[in-house]
Amino acid sequence: MIVEVKVPQLSESVSEATLLSWHKKEGDAVARDENLIDVETDKVVMELPAPAAGVLVKIIKADGGMVTSGEVIAQIDTEGKGAAAAPATAAPAAAKPAGDGAASSAAAAAANESLHGRGCAPAAGAAL
Protein backbone atom coordinates (compact mmCIF):
# COMPACT_ATOMS: atom_id res chain seq x y z
CA MET A 1 0.00 0.00 0.00
CA ILE A 2 1.29 3.48 -0.88
CA VAL A 3 1.27 6.04 1.94
CA GLU A 4 1.69 9.71 1.14
CA VAL A 5 4.15 11.82 3.13
CA LYS A 6 2.59 15.25 3.59
CA VAL A 7 3.81 18.54 4.99
CA PRO A 8 2.26 18.96 8.44
CA GLN A 9 -0.10 21.80 9.27
CA LEU A 10 1.97 24.96 9.50
CA SER A 11 1.14 27.70 11.97
CA GLU A 12 -1.53 30.22 11.09
CA SER A 13 0.91 33.00 10.24
CA VAL A 14 3.15 30.76 8.09
CA SER A 15 2.14 30.06 4.51
CA GLU A 16 5.24 28.31 3.14
CA ALA A 17 8.14 26.17 4.27
CA THR A 18 11.41 25.05 2.71
CA LEU A 19 12.56 21.42 2.51
CA LEU A 20 16.11 21.44 3.85
CA SER A 21 17.62 18.00 3.23
CA TRP A 22 16.31 14.49 2.79
CA HIS A 23 17.83 11.98 5.24
CA LYS A 24 16.78 9.07 2.98
CA LYS A 25 16.84 8.52 -0.75
CA GLU A 26 14.46 6.67 -3.04
CA GLY A 27 14.67 2.93 -2.45
CA ASP A 28 15.74 3.24 1.21
CA ALA A 29 13.84 1.42 3.93
CA VAL A 30 12.27 3.68 6.55
CA ALA A 31 10.88 2.99 10.01
CA ARG A 32 7.69 4.56 11.31
CA ASP A 33 8.44 7.93 13.00
CA GLU A 34 11.99 8.01 11.57
CA ASN A 35 13.01 11.54 10.51
CA LEU A 36 12.77 11.78 6.72
CA ILE A 37 13.49 15.44 6.13
CA ASP A 38 13.93 18.73 7.97
CA VAL A 39 11.41 21.44 7.11
CA GLU A 40 12.20 25.11 7.77
CA THR A 41 9.75 27.97 8.16
CA ASP A 42 10.57 31.57 9.00
CA LYS A 43 10.01 30.66 12.67
CA VAL A 44 11.25 27.10 13.22
CA VAL A 45 13.04 24.07 11.79
CA MET A 46 11.11 20.86 12.37
CA GLU A 47 11.66 17.19 11.64
CA LEU A 48 9.12 15.42 9.45
CA PRO A 49 8.76 11.78 10.57
CA ALA A 50 7.73 8.87 8.36
CA PRO A 51 3.99 8.18 8.75
CA ALA A 52 4.56 4.43 8.22
CA ALA A 53 7.31 1.84 7.88
CA GLY A 54 8.23 0.67 4.40
CA VAL A 55 10.33 1.79 1.45
CA LEU A 56 10.64 5.38 0.25
CA VAL A 57 9.59 4.80 -3.35
CA LYS A 58 9.22 8.37 -4.62
CA ILE A 59 10.47 11.80 -3.58
CA ILE A 60 8.13 14.32 -5.17
CA LYS A 61 9.74 17.51 -3.83
CA ALA A 62 13.54 17.80 -3.75
CA ASP A 63 15.85 19.57 -1.27
CA GLY A 64 15.29 23.31 -1.29
CA GLY A 65 11.73 23.06 -2.56
CA MET A 66 9.03 25.41 -1.28
CA VAL A 67 5.97 23.64 0.13
CA THR A 68 2.65 24.44 1.81
CA SER A 69 0.61 22.70 4.51
CA GLY A 70 -0.77 19.34 3.44
CA GLU A 71 1.30 19.14 0.26
CA VAL A 72 2.44 15.62 -0.72
CA ILE A 73 6.24 15.49 -0.85
CA ALA A 74 6.97 11.74 -1.02
CA GLN A 75 5.48 8.24 -1.09
CA ILE A 76 6.23 5.18 1.04
CA ASP A 77 5.36 1.63 -0.02
CA THR A 78 4.43 -0.22 3.18
CA GLU A 79 4.82 -3.60 1.47
CA GLY A 80 8.19 -2.90 -0.18
CA LYS A 81 11.40 -4.61 0.86
CA GLY A 82 13.90 -1.83 0.04
CA ALA A 83 17.67 -1.81 0.02
CA ALA A 84 17.87 -2.24 3.82
CA ALA A 85 17.95 -6.03 3.50
CA ALA A 86 21.38 -5.94 1.85
CA PRO A 87 23.25 -4.30 4.76
CA ALA A 88 21.60 -6.69 7.22
CA THR A 89 23.05 -9.70 5.40
CA ALA A 90 26.47 -8.01 5.06
CA ALA A 91 26.75 -7.27 8.78
CA PRO A 92 27.78 -10.82 9.87
CA ALA A 93 30.54 -10.83 7.25
CA ALA A 94 31.93 -7.61 8.70
CA ALA A 95 32.20 -9.06 12.21
CA LYS A 96 35.67 -10.10 13.36
CA PRO A 97 36.42 -13.82 13.45
CA ALA A 98 36.62 -15.29 16.98
CA GLY A 99 40.30 -16.12 16.51
CA ASP A 100 41.32 -12.47 16.20
CA GLY A 101 39.57 -11.56 19.45
CA ALA A 102 41.21 -14.39 21.39
CA ALA A 103 44.66 -13.51 20.04
CA SER A 104 44.32 -9.86 20.94
CA SER A 105 43.02 -10.75 24.43
CA ALA A 106 46.01 -13.02 25.03
CA ALA A 107 48.39 -10.33 23.80
CA ALA A 108 46.77 -7.73 26.06
CA ALA A 109 47.01 -10.07 29.07
CA ALA A 110 50.69 -10.76 28.37
CA ALA A 111 51.46 -7.08 28.00
CA ASN A 112 49.56 -6.34 31.19
CA GLU A 113 51.55 -8.89 33.19
CA SER A 114 54.85 -7.64 31.85
CA LEU A 115 53.97 -4.04 32.70
CA HIS A 116 52.59 -4.60 36.17
CA GLY A 117 54.00 -7.96 37.22
CA ARG A 118 50.76 -8.88 38.99
CA GLY A 119 48.29 -9.45 36.14
CA CYS A 120 46.14 -6.52 37.25
CA ALA A 121 44.11 -4.38 34.95
CA PRO A 122 46.11 -1.30 33.89
CA ALA A 123 44.01 1.05 36.02
CA ALA A 124 44.38 -1.20 39.09
CA GLY A 125 48.12 -1.58 38.54
CA ALA A 126 48.57 2.18 38.26
CA ALA A 127 46.97 2.66 41.68
CA LEU A 128 49.49 0.32 43.33
C-alpha positions, 0 to 999 in steps of 0.5 A, a space after each residue: 500500500 502506498 502512503 503519502 508523506 505530507 507537509 504537516 499543518 503549518 502555523 496560522 501565520 506561516 504560509 510556506 516552508 522550505 525542505 532542507 535535506 532528505 535523510 533518505 533517498 528513493 529505495 531506502 527502507 524507513 521505520 515509522 516515525 523516523 526523521 525523513 526530512 527537515 522542514 524550515 519555516 521563518 520561525 522554526 526548523 522541524 523534523 518530518 517523521 515517516 507516517 509508516 514503515 516501508 520503502 521510500 519509493 518516490 520523492 516528489 519535492 527535492 531539497 530546497 523546494 518550497 511547500 505548503 501545509 498538506 502538500 504531498 512530498 513523497 510516497 512510502 510503499 508499506 509492502 516494499 522490501 527496500 535496500 535495507 535487506 542488503 546491509 543486514 546480510 552483510 553485517 555478519 561478514 563484517 564481524 571479526 572472526 573469533 580467533 582475532 579476538 582471542 589472540 588480541 586478548 592473550 596479547 593484552 594479558 601478556 602485555 599487562 603482566 609484563 607491565 605490572 607484574 601482577 596481572 592486574 588491569 592497567 588502572 588497578 596496577 597504576 593505583 598500586 
